């Protein structure tokens, strides 16, 4: 075996190959910190807004978004205590929609309704008829059972109820429940 000498290193020559010494050194931690680098990247944020509407029920505040579920009470129409004559009751439904939604509201005939007529009923089964219309004083037209109407996409939609108490009408507390369906 032959030996080559390089600056105080003696390397063996094996089969015509020269072995070269390898030196490793550790860089102190402070030197790594001084050589720090930045890596930049991107984070994609995506949102698709679809047409949609909500109705603010009367039982929650406008900031309480958890109570905007189906089957909540949207509004209440309460007639005065009357003996004879015509009475009116009105209240608003608060509808809020995205910009591209076109709402349609359908009110059924009520729990005691029949055909195109709506009735309230007392605990004895006596009935009292009533009608529904839209707008202040009902001036935006009658709301027939199960016929769609076009409320505003954002804001209050006033429901106006009218009943006429005739002579010989049974005394009692009358009530009804209407199922409202908002679609868009």
Contact map, one row per residue, 1 for C-alpha under 8 A:
1110000000011100000000000000000000000000000000000000000000000000000000000000000000000000000000000000000000000000000000000000000000000000000000000000000000000000000000000000000000000000
1111000000011100000000000000000000000000000000000000000000000000000000000000000000000000000000000000000000000000000000000000000000000000000000000000000000000000000000000000000000000000
1111100001111000000000000000000000000000000000000000000000000000000000000000000000000000000000000000000000000000000000000000000000000000000000000000000000000000000000000000000000000000
0111110001111000000000000000000000000000000000000000000000000000000000000000000000000000000000000000000000000000000000000000000000000000000000000000000000000000000000000000000000000000
0011111111100000000000000000000000000000000000000000000000000000000000000000000000000000000000000000000000000000000000000000000000000000000000000000000000000000000000000000000000000000
0001111111100000000000000000000000000000000000000000000000000000000000000000000000000000000000000000000000000000000000000000000000000000000000000000000000000000000000000000000000000000
0000111110000000000000000000000000000000000000000000000000000000000000000000000000000000000000000000000000000000000000000000000000000000000000000000000000000000000000000000000000000000
0000111111000000000000000000000000000000000000000000000000000000000000000000000000000000000000000000000000000000000000000000000000000000000000000000000000000000000000000000000000000000
0000111111100000000000000000000000000000000000000000000000000000000000000000000000000000000000000000000000000000000000000000000000000000000000000000000000000000000000000000000000000000
0011110111110000000000000000000000000000000000000000000000000000000000000000000000000000000000000000000000000000000000000000000000000000000000000000000000000000000000000000000000000000
0011110011111000011110000000000000000000000000000000000000000000000000000000000000000000000000000000000000000000000000000000000000000000000000000000000000000000000000000000000000000000
1111000001111100011000000000000000000000000000000000000000000000000000000000000000000000000000000000000000000000000000000000000000000000000000000000000000000000000000000000000000000000
1111000000111111111000000000000000000000000000000000000000000000000000000000000000000000000000000000000000000000000000000000000000000000000000000000000000000000000000000000000000000000
1100000000011111111000000000000000000000000000000000000000000000000000000000000000000000000000000000000000000000000000000000000000000000000000000000000000000000000000000000000000000000
0000000000001111100000000000000000000000000000000000000000000000000000000000000000000000000000000000000000000000000000000000000000000000000000000000000000000000000000000000000000000000
0000000000001111110000000000000000000000000000000000000000000000000000000000000000000000000000000000000000000000000000000000000000000000000000000000000000000000000000000000000000000000
0000000000001111111000000000000000000000000000000000000000000000000000000000000000000000000000000000000000000000000000000000000000000000000000000000000000000000000000000000000000000000
0000000000111101111100000000000000000000000000000000000000000000000000000000000000000000000000000000000000000000000000000000000000000000000000000000000000000000000000000000000000000000
0000000000111100111110000000000000000000000000000000000000000000000000000000000000000000000000000000000000000000000000000000000000000000000000000000000000000000000000000000000000000000
0000000000100000011111000000000000000000000000000000000000000000000000000000000000000000000000000000000000000000000000000000000000000000000000000000000000000000000000000000000000000000
0000000000100000001111100000000000000000000000000000000000000000000000000000000000000000000000000000000000000000000000000000000000000000000000000000000000000000000000000000000000000000
0000000000000000000111110000000000000000000000000000000000000000000000000000000000000000000000000000000000000000000000000000000000000000000000000000000000000000000000000000000000000000
0000000000000000000011111000000000000000000000000000000000000000000000000000000000000000000000000000000000000000000000000000000000000000000000000000000000000000000000000000000000000000
0000000000000000000001111100000000000000000000000000000000000000000000000000000000000000000000000000000000000000000000000000000000000000000000000000000000000000000000000000000000000000
0000000000000000000000111110000000000000000000000000000000000000000000000000000000000000000000000000000000000000000000000000000000000000000000000000000000000000000000000000000000000000
0000000000000000000000011111000000000000000000000000000000000000000000000000000000000000000000000000000000000000000000000000000000000000000000000000000000000000000000000000000000000000
0000000000000000000000001111101100000000000000000000000000000000000000000000000000000000000000000000000000000000000000000000000000000000000000000000000000000000000000000000000000000000
0000000000000000000000000111111100000000000000000000000000000000000000000000000000000000000000000000000000000000000000000000000000000000000000000000000000000000000000000000000000000000
0000000000000000000000000011111110000000000000000000000000000000000000000000000000000000000000000000000000000000000000000000000000000000000000000000000000000000000000000000000000000000
0000000000000000000000000001111111000000000000000000000000000000000000000000000000000000000000000000000000000000000000000000000000000000000000000000000000000000000000000000000000000000
0000000000000000000000000011111111100000000000000000000000000000000000000000000000000000000000000000000000000000000000000000000000000000000000000000000000000000000000000000000000000000
0000000000000000000000000011111111110000000000000000000000000000000000000000000000000000000000000000000000000000000000000000000000000000000000000000000000000000000000000000000000000000
0000000000000000000000000000111111110000000000000000000000000000000000000000000000000000000000000000000000000000000000000000000000000000000000000000000000000000000000000000000000000000
0000000000000000000000000000011111110000000000000000000000000000000000000000000000000000000000000000000000000000000000000000000000000000000000000000000000000000000000000000000000000000
0000000000000000000000000000001111111000000000000000000000000000000000000000000000000000000000000000000000000000000000000000000000000000000000000000000000000000000000000000000000000000
0000000000000000000000000000000111111100000000000000000000000000000000000000000000000000000000000000000000000000000000000000000000000000000000000000000000000000000000000000000000000000
0000000000000000000000000000000000111110000000000000000000000000000000000000000000000000000000000000000000000000000000000000000000000000000000000000000000000000000000000000000000000000
0000000000000000000000000000000000011111000000000000000000000000000000000000000000000000000000000000000000000000000000000000000000000000000000000000000000000000000000000000000000000000
0000000000000000000000000000000000001111100000000000000000000000000000000000000000000000000000000000000000000000000000000000000000000000000000000000000000000000000000000000000000000000
0000000000000000000000000000000000000111110000000000000000000000000000000000000000000000000000000000000000000000000000000000000000000000000000000000000000000000000000000000000000000000
0000000000000000000000000000000000000011111000000000000000000000000000000000000000000000000000000000000000000000000000000000000000000000000000000000000000000000000000000000000000000000
0000000000000000000000000000000000000001111100000000000000000000000000000000000000000000000000000000000000000000000000000000000000000000000000000000000000000000000000000000000000000000
0000000000000000000000000000000000000000111110000000000000000000000000000000000000000000000000000000000000000000000000000000000000000000000000000000000000000000000000000000000000000000
0000000000000000000000000000000000000000011111000000000000000000000000000000000000000000000000000000000000000000000000000000000000000000000000000000000000000000000000000000000000000000
0000000000000000000000000000000000000000001111100000000000000000000000000000000000000000000000000000000000000000000000000000000000000000000000000000000000000000000000000000000000000000
0000000000000000000000000000000000000000000111110000000000000000000000000000000000000000000000000000000000000000000000000000000000000000000000000000000000000000000000000000000000000000
0000000000000000000000000000000000000000000011111000000000000000000000000000000000000000000000000000000000000000000000000000000000000000000000000000000000000000000000000000000000000000
0000000000000000000000000000000000000000000001111100000000000000000000000000000000000000000000000000000000000000000000000000000000000000000000000000000000000000000000000000000000000000
0000000000000000000000000000000000000000000000111110000000000000000000000000000000000000000000000000000000000000000000000000000000000000000000000000000000000000000000000000000000000000
0000000000000000000000000000000000000000000000011111000000000000000000000000000000000000000000000101000000000000000000000000000000000000000000000000000000000000000000000000000000000000
0000000000000000000000000000000000000000000000001111100000000000000000000000000000000000000000001111100000000000000000000000000000000000000000000000000000000000000000000000000000000001
0000000000000000000000000000000000000000000000000111110000000000000000000000000000000000000000001100100000000000000000000000000000000000000000000000000000000000000000000000000000000001
0000000000000000000000000000000000000000000000000011111000000000000000000000000000000000000000111100101000000000000000000000000000000000000000000000000010000000000000000000000000000111
0000000000000000000000000000000000000000000000000001111100000000000100000000000000000000000000111000000000000000000000000000000000000000000000000000000000000000000000000000000000000000
0000000000000000000000000000000000000000000000000000111110000000000100000100000000000000000011110000000000000000000000000000000000000000000000000000000000000000000000000000000000000000
0000000000000000000000000000000000000000000000000000011111011100000100000100000000000000000011110000000000000000000000000000000000000000000000000000000000000000000000000000000000000000
0000000000000000000000000000000000000000000000000000001111110000001100011110000000000000000011000000000000000000000000000000000000000000000000000000000000000000000000000000000000000000
0000000000000000000000000000000000000000000000000000000111111000000000001110000000000000000000000000000000000000000000000000000000000000000000000000000000000000000000000000000000000000
0000000000000000000000000000000000000000000000000000000011111000000000011000000000000000000000000000000000000000000000000000000000000000000000000000000000000000000000000000000000000000
0000000000000000000000000000000000000000000000000000000111111101001000000000000000000000000000000000000000000000000000000000000000000000000000000000000000000000000000000000000000000000
0000000000000000000000000000000000000000000000000000000101111111000000000000000000000000000000000000000000000000000000000000000000000000000000000000000000000000000000000000000000000000
0000000000000000000000000000000000000000000000000000000100011111100000000000000000000000000000000000000000000000000000000000000000000000000000000000000000000000000000000000000000000000
0000000000000000000000000000000000000000000000000000000000001111100000000000000000000000000000000000000000000000000000000000000000000000000000000000000000000000000000000000000000000000
0000000000000000000000000000000000000000000000000000000000011111111100000000000000000000000000000000000000000000000000000000000000000000000000000000000000000000000000000000000000000000
0000000000000000000000000000000000000000000000000000000000000111111100000000000000000000000000000000000000000000000000000000000000000000000000000000000000000000000000000000000000000000
0000000000000000000000000000000000000000000000000000000000000001111110000000000000000000000000000000000000000000000000000000000000000000000000000000000000000000000000000000000000000000
0000000000000000000000000000000000000000000000000000000010010001111110010000000000000000000000000000000000000000000000000000000000000000000000000000000000000000000000000000000000000000
0000000000000000000000000000000000000000000000000000011110000001111111010000000000000000000000000000000000000000000000000000000000000000000000000000000000000000000000000000000000000000
0000000000000000000000000000000000000000000000000000000000000000011111110000000000000000000000000000000000000000000000000000000000000000000000000000000000000000000000000000000000000000
0000000000000000000000000000000000000000000000000000000000000000000111110000000000000000000000000000000000000000000000000000000000000000000000000000000000000000000000000000000000000000
0000000000000000000000000000000000000000000000000000000000000000000011111000000000000000000000000000000000000000000000000000000000000000000000000000000000000000000000000000000000000000
0000000000000000000000000000000000000000000000000000000010100000001111111100000000000000000000000000000000000000000000000000000000000000000000000000000000000000000000000000000000000000
0000000000000000000000000000000000000000000000000000000011100000000000111111000000000000000000000000000000000000000000000000000000000000000000000000000000000000000000000000000000000000
0000000000000000000000000000000000000000000000000000001111000000000000011111000000000000000011000000000000000000000000000000000000000000000000000000000000000000000000000000000000000000
0000000000000000000000000000000000000000000000000000000011000000000000001111100000000000001110000000000000000000000000000000000000000000000000000000000000000000000000000000000000000000
0000000000000000000000000000000000000000000000000000000000000000000000001111110000000000001000000000000000000000000000000000000000000000000000000000000000000000000000000000000000000000
0000000000000000000000000000000000000000000000000000000000000000000000000011111000000000111000000000000000000000000000000000000000000000000000000000000000000000100000000000000000000000
0000000000000000000000000000000000000000000000000000000000000000000000000001111100000000110000000000000000000000000000000000000000000000000000000000000000000000000000000000000000000000
0000000000000000000000000000000000000000000000000000000000000000000000000000111110000011100000000000000000000000000000000000000000000000000000000000000000000000000000000000000000000000
0000000000000000000000000000000000000000000000000000000000000000000000000000011111000011100000000000000000000000000000000000000000000000000000000000000000000000000000000000000000000000
0000000000000000000000000000000000000000000000000000000000000000000000000000001111100000000000000000000000000000000000000000000000000000000000000000000000000000000000000000000000000000
0000000000000000000000000000000000000000000000000000000000000000000000000000000111111010000000000000000000000000000000000000000000000000000000000000000000000000000010000000000000000000
0000000000000000000000000000000000000000000000000000000000000000000000000000000011111000000000000000000000000000000000000000000000000000000000000000000000000000000010000000000000000000
0000000000000000000000000000000000000000000000000000000000000000000000000000000001111100000000000000000000000000000000000000000000000000000000000000000000000000000111100000000000000000
0000000000000000000000000000000000000000000000000000000000000000000000000000000001111110000000000000000000000000000000000000000000000000000000000000000000000000000111000000000000000000
0000000000000000000000000000000000000000000000000000000000000000000000000000000000011111000000000000000000000000000000000000000000000000000000000000000000000000011110000000000000000000
0000000000000000000000000000000000000000000000000000000000000000000000000000001101001111100000000000000000000000000000000000000000000000000000000000000000000000011110000000000000000000
0000000000000000000000000000000000000000000000000000000000000000000000000000001100000111110000000000000000000000000000000000000000000000000000000000000000000001111000000000000000000000
0000000000000000000000000000000000000000000000000000000000000000000000000000111100000011111000000000000000000000000000000000000000000000000000000000000000000001110000000000000000000000
0000000000000000000000000000000000000000000000000000000000000000000000000000110000000001111100000000000000000000000000000000000000000000000000000000000000000111100000000000000000000000
0000000000000000000000000000000000000000000000000000000000000000000000000011100000000000111110000000000000000000000000000000000000000000000000000000000000000111000000000000000000000000
0000000000000000000000000000000000000000000000000000000000000000000000000010000000000000011111000000000000000000000000000000000000000000000000000000000000011110000000000000000000000000
0000000000000000000000000000000000000000000000000000001110000000000000000110000000000000001111100000000000000000000000000000000000000000000000000000000000011110000000000000000000000000
0000000000000000000000000000000000000000000000000000001110000000000000000100000000000000000111110000000000000000000000000000000000000000000000000000000001111000000000000000000000000000
0000000000000000000000000000000000000000000000000000111100000000000000000000000000000000000011111000000000000000000000000000000000000000000000000000000111111000000000000000000000000000
0000000000000000000000000000000000000000000000000000111100000000000000000000000000000000000001111100000000000000000000000000000000000000000000000000000011100000000000000000000000000000
0000000000000000000000000000000000000000000000000011110000000000000000000000000000000000000000111111111000000000000000000000000000000000000000000000000011000000000000000000000000000000
0000000000000000000000000000000000000000000000000111100000000000000000000000000000000000000000011111100000000000000000000000000000000000000000000000000010000000000000000000000000000000
0000000000000000000000000000000000000000000000000010000000000000000000000000000000000000000000001111100000000000000000000000000000000000000000000000000010000000000000000000000000000000
0000000000000000000000000000000000000000000000000110000000000000000000000000000000000000000000001111110000000000000000000000000000000000000000000000000000000000000000000000000000000000
0000000000000000000000000000000000000000000000000011100000000000000000000000000000000000000000001111111000000000000000000000000000000000000000000000000010000000000000000000000000000001
0000000000000000000000000000000000000000000000000000000000000000000000000000000000000000000000001001111100000000000000000000000000000000000000000000000010000000000000000000000000000001
0000000000000000000000000000000000000000000000000000100000000000000000000000000000000000000000001000111110000000000000000000000000000000000000000000011110000000000000000000000000000111
0000000000000000000000000000000000000000000000000000000000000000000000000000000000000000000000000000011111000000000000000000000000000000000000000001111000000000000000000000000000000111
0000000000000000000000000000000000000000000000000000000000000000000000000000000000000000000000000000001111100000000000000000000000000000000000000001111000000000000000000000000000011110
0000000000000000000000000000000000000000000000000000000000000000000000000000000000000000000000000000000111110000000000000000000000000000000000001111100000000000000000000000000000011100
0000000000000000000000000000000000000000000000000000000000000000000000000000000000000000000000000000000011111100000000000000000000000000000000111111000000000000000000000000000001111000
0000000000000000000000000000000000000000000000000000000000000000000000000000000000000000000000000000000001111100000000000000000000000000000000001110000000000000000000000000000001110000
0000000000000000000000000000000000000000000000000000000000000000000000000000000000000000000000000000000000111111111111000000000000000000000000011100000000000000000000000000000001000000
0000000000000000000000000000000000000000000000000000000000000000000000000000000000000000000000000000000000111111100001100000000000000000000000000000000000000000000000000000000111100000
0000000000000000000000000000000000000000000000000000000000000000000000000000000000000000000000000000000000001111100000000000000000000000000000000000000000000000000000000000000111000000
0000000000000000000000000000000000000000000000000000000000000000000000000000000000000000000000000000000000001111110001111000000000000000000000000000000000000000000000000000000100000000
0000000000000000000000000000000000000000000000000000000000000000000000000000000000000000000000000000000000001111111111110000000000000000000000000000000000000000000000000000000000000000
0000000000000000000000000000000000000000000000000000000000000000000000000000000000000000000000000000000000001001111111100000000000000000000000000000000000000000000000000000000000000000
0000000000000000000000000000000000000000000000000000000000000000000000000000000000000000000000000000000000001000111110000000000000000000000000001000000000000000000000000000000000000000
0000000000000000000000000000000000000000000000000000000000000000000000000000000000000000000000000000000000001000111111000000000000000000000000011000000000000000000000000000000000000000
0000000000000000000000000000000000000000000000000000000000000000000000000000000000000000000000000000000000001000111111100000000011100000000000001000000000000000000000000000000000000000
0000000000000000000000000000000000000000000000000000000000000000000000000000000000000000000000000000000000001101110111110000000011100000000000001000000000000000000000000000000000000000
0000000000000000000000000000000000000000000000000000000000000000000000000000000000000000000000000000000000000101110011111000001111000000000000000000000000000000000000000000000100000000
0000000000000000000000000000000000000000000000000000000000000000000000000000000000000000000000000000000000000001100001111100001111000000000000000000000000000000000000000000011100000000
0000000000000000000000000000000000000000000000000000000000000000000000000000000000000000000000000000000000000001000000111111111100000000000000000000000000000000000000000000111100000000
0000000000000000000000000000000000000000000000000000000000000000000000000000000000000000000000000000000000000000000000011111111000000000000000000000000000000000000000000001111000000000
0000000000000000000000000000000000000000000000000000000000000000000000000000000000000000000000000000000000000000000000001111110000000000000000000000000000000000000000000001110000000000
0000000000000000000000000000000000000000000000000000000000000000000000000000000000000000000000000000000000000000000000001111110000000000000000000000000000000000000000000000000000000000
0000000000000000000000000000000000000000000000000000000000000000000000000000000000000000000000000000000000000000000000001111111000000000000000000000000000000000000000000000000000000000
0000000000000000000000000000000000000000000000000000000000000000000000000000000000000000000000000000000000000000000000001111111100000000000000000000000000000000000000000100000000000000
0000000000000000000000000000000000000000000000000000000000000000000000000000000000000000000000000000000000000000000000111100111110000000000000000000000000000000000000000000010000000000
0000000000000000000000000000000000000000000000000000000000000000000000000000000000000000000000000000000000000000000000111000011111000000000000000000000000000000001010001000010000000000
0000000000000000000000000000000000000000000000000000000000000000000000000000000000000000000000000000000000000000000011110000001111100000000000000000000000000000001100000000000000000000
0000000000000000000000000000000000000000000000000000000000000000000000000000000000000000000000000000000000000000000011110000000111110000000000000000000000000000111100000000000000000000
0000000000000000000000000000000000000000000000000000000000000000000000000000000000000000000000000000000000000000000011000000000011111000000001100000000000000000111000000000000000000000
0000000000000000000000000000000000000000000000000000000000000000000000000000000000000000000000000000000000000000000000000000000001111100010001110000000000000011110000000000000000000000
0000000000000000000000000000000000000000000000000000000000000000000000000000000000000000000000000000000000000000000000000000000000111110011111100000000000000011100000000000000000000000
0000000000000000000000000000000000000000000000000000000000000000000000000000000000000000000000000000000000000000000000000000000000011111111111100000000000001111000000000000000000000000
0000000000000000000000000000000000000000000000000000000000000000000000000000000000000000000000000000000000000000000000000000000000001111111110000000000000001111000000000000000000000000
0000000000000000000000000000000000000000000000000000000000000000000000000000000000000000000000000000000000000000000000000000000000000111111100000000000000000111000000000000000000000000
0000000000000000000000000000000000000000000000000000000000000000000000000000000000000000000000000000000000000000000000000000000000000111111000000000000000000001000000000000000000000000
0000000000000000000000000000000000000000000000000000000000000000000000000000000000000000000000000000000000000000000000000000000000011111111111000000000000000011100000000000000000000000
0000000000000000000000000000000000000000000000000000000000000000000000000000000000000000000000000000000000000000000000000000000000001111111110000000000000000000000000000000000000000000
0000000000000000000000000000000000000000000000000000000000000000000000000000000000000000000000000000000000000000000000000000000000001111011111000000000000000000000000000000000000000000
0000000000000000000000000000000000000000000000000000000000000000000000000000000000000000000000000000000000000000000000000000000000001110011111100000000000000000000000000000000000000000
0000000000000000000000000000000000000000000000000000000000000000000000000000000000000000000000000000000000000000000000000000000000111100010111110000000000000000000000000000000000000000
0000000000000000000000000000000000000000000000000000000000000000000000000000000000000000000000000000000000100000000000000000000000111100000011111010100000000000000000000000000000000000
0000000000000000000000000000000000000000000000000000000000000000000000000000000000000000000000000000000000101000000100000000000000010000000001111110000000000000000000000000000000000000
0000000000000000000000000000000000000000000000000000000000000000000000000000000000000000000000000000000001111000001111000000000000000000000000111110000000000000000000000000000000000000
0000000000000000000000000000000000000000000000000000000000000000000000000000000000000000000000000000000001111000000000000000000000000000000000011111000000000000000000000000000000000000
0000000000000000000000000000000000000000000000000000000000000000000000000000000000000000000000000000000001110000000000000000000000000000000000111111100000000000000000000000000000000000
0000000000000000000000000000000000000000000000000000000000000000000000000000000000000000000000000000000111100000000000000000000000000000000000000111110000000000000000000000000000000000
0000000000000000000000000000000000000000000000000000000000000000000000000000000000000000000000000000000111000000000000000000000000000000000000100011111000000000000000000000000000000000
0000000000000000000000000000000000000000000000000000000000000000000000000000000000000000000000000000001110000000000000000000000000000000000000000001111100000000000000000000000000000000
0000000000000000000000000000000000000000000000000000000000000000000000000000000000000000000000000000001110000000000000000000000000000000000000000000111110001000000000000000000000000000
0000000000000000000000000000000000000000000000000000000000000000000000000000000000000000000000100000001000000000000000000000000000000000000000000000011111111000000000000000000000000000
0000000000000000000000000000000000000000000000000000100000000000000000000000000000000000000000111110111000000000000000000000000000000000000000000000001111100000000000000000000000000000
0000000000000000000000000000000000000000000000000000000000000000000000000000000000000000000001111000000000000000000000000000000000000000000000000000000111110000000000000000000000000000
0000000000000000000000000000000000000000000000000000000000000000000000000000000000000000000001110000000000000000000000000000000000000000000000000000000111111000000000000000000000000000
0000000000000000000000000000000000000000000000000000000000000000000000000000000000000000000111100000000000000000000000000000000000000000000000000000000101111100000000000000000000000000
0000000000000000000000000000000000000000000000000000000000000000000000000000000000000000000111100000000000000000000000000000000000000110000000000000001100111110000000000000000000000000
0000000000000000000000000000000000000000000000000000000000000000000000000000000000000000011110000000000000000000000000000000000000000111000000000000000000011111000000000000000000000000
0000000000000000000000000000000000000000000000000000000000000000000000000000000000000000011110000000000000000000000000000000000000011111010000000000000000001111100000000000000000000000
0000000000000000000000000000000000000000000000000000000000000000000000000000000000000001111000000000000000000000000000000000000000011111110000000000000000000111110000000000000000000000
0000000000000000000000000000000000000000000000000000000000000000000000000000100000000001110000000000000000000000000000000000000001111000010000000000000000000011111000000000000000000000
0000000000000000000000000000000000000000000000000000000000000000000000000000000000000111100000000000000000000000000000000000000001110000000000000000000000000001111100000000000000000000
0000000000000000000000000000000000000000000000000000000000000000000000000000000000000111000000000000000000000000000000000000000111100000000000000000000000000000111110000000000000000000
0000000000000000000000000000000000000000000000000000000000000000000000000000000000011110000000000000000000000000000000000000000011000000000000000000000000000000011111000000000000000000
0000000000000000000000000000000000000000000000000000000000000000000000000000000001111110000000000000000000000000000000000000000100000000000000000000000000000000001111101000000000000000
0000000000000000000000000000000000000000000000000000000000000000000000000000000000011000000000000000000000000000000000000000000000000000000000000000000000000000000111111000000000000000
0000000000000000000000000000000000000000000000000000000000000000000000000000000000010000000000000000000000000000000000000000000000000000000000000000000000000000000011111000000000000000
0000000000000000000000000000000000000000000000000000000000000000000000000000000000000000000000000000000000000000000000000000000000000000000000000000000000000000000001111100000000000000
0000000000000000000000000000000000000000000000000000000000000000000000000000000000000000000000000000000000000000000000000000000100000000000000000000000000000000000011111110000000000000
0000000000000000000000000000000000000000000000000000000000000000000000000000000000000000000000000000000000000000000000000000010000000000000000000000000000000000000000011111000000000000
0000000000000000000000000000000000000000000000000000000000000000000000000000000000000000000000000000000000000000000000000000000000000000000000000000000000000000000000001111100000000000
0000000000000000000000000000000000000000000000000000000000000000000000000000000000000000000000000000000000000000000000000110000000000000000000000000000000000000000000000111110000000000
0000000000000000000000000000000000000000000000000000000000000000000000000000000000000000000000000000000000000000000000001110000000000000000000000000000000000000000000000011111000000000
0000000000000000000000000000000000000000000000000000000000000000000000000000000000000000000000000000000000000000000000011110001100000000000000000000000000000000000000000001111100000000
0000000000000000000000000000000000000000000000000000000000000000000000000000000000000000000000000000000000000000000000011100000000000000000000000000000000000000000000000000111110000000
0000000000000000000000000000000000000000000000000000000000000000000000000000000000000000000000000000000000000111000000111000000000000000000000000000000000000000000000000000011111000000
0000000000000000000000000000000000000000000000000000000000000000000000000000000000000000000000000000000000000110000000000000000000000000000000000000000000000000000000000000001111100000
0000000000000000000000000000000000000000000000000000000000000000000000000000000000000000000000000000000000111110000000000000000000000000000000000000000000000000000000000000000111110000
0000000000000000000000000000000000000000000000000000000000000000000000000000000000000000000000000000000000110100000000000000000000000000000000000000000000000000000000000000000011111000
0000000000000000000000000000000000000000000000000000000000000000000000000000000000000000000000000000000011110000000000000000000000000000000000000000000000000000000000000000000001111100
0000000000000000000000000000000000000000000000000000000000000000000000000000000000000000000000000000000011100000000000000000000000000000000000000000000000000000000000000000000000111110
0000000000000000000000000000000000000000000000000000100000000000000000000000000000000000000000000000001111000000000000000000000000000000000000000000000000000000000000000000000000011111
0000000000000000000000000000000000000000000000000000100000000000000000000000000000000000000000000000001110000000000000000000000000000000000000000000000000000000000000000000000000001111
0000000000000000000000000000000000000000000000000011100000000000000000000000000000000000000000000000111100000000000000000000000000000000000000000000000000000000000000000000000000000111
